[in-house]
Amino acid sequence: MSTHLHKPLAILLVAALIPATAAFAQSADVGRAAQMQAELQKRFAAADVNGDGRLTRDEAKGKMPLVFKHFDEIDTAHSGSVSMADIQAYAIAQRAARKGAQ
């Protein structure tokens, strides 16, 4: 995997963990995680051309390449679109799978 894909994946993974980090609000990492969450939200909103809170494969294609690449895995309901919650659930599952493989 090329280096330029690691940052978006890291953003997805950290963004997925934002809710779980509330108990660690004093940690400096939370500030960074919140910043990454804000960046993910910004990218999602920019990609969501019709503003419906969901991304189609076409919407994800140019603005969120990792979502586009893994669209079928993220779209577990096979609805043809994904929400931020779907992306976060995918990121959490990927992180868990990586931890289990270590």
Residue pairs with C-beta under 8 A, 6 or more apart in sequence:
5 65
5 66
8 64
8 65
8 66
9 66
9 91
9 94
10 36
11 36
11 39
11 40
11 43
12 40
12 66
12 87
12 88
12 90
12 91
12 94
13 91
13 92
13 94
13 95
14 32
14 33
14 36
14 37
15 33
15 36
15 37
15 40
15 41
15 87
15 88
15 91
16 87
16 88
16 89
16 90
16 91
16 92
16 95
17 33
17 92
17 95
18 33
18 34
18 37
21 27
21 29
21 30
21 33
24 30
40 84
40 87
41 84
43 63
43 64
44 55
44 64
44 84
44 87
46 63
47 55
47 59
47 60
47 62
47 63
47 64
47 67
48 54
48 55
48 59
49 59
50 59
52 81
53 83
53 84
54 81
54 82
54 83
55 64
55 67
55 81
55 82
55 83
56 80
56 81
57 68
57 71
57 80
60 67
60 68
60 71
60 82
61 68
67 74
67 82
67 87
70 90
71 82
73 90
74 82
74 86
74 87
74 89
74 90
75 81
75 82
75 86
76 86
76 89
77 86
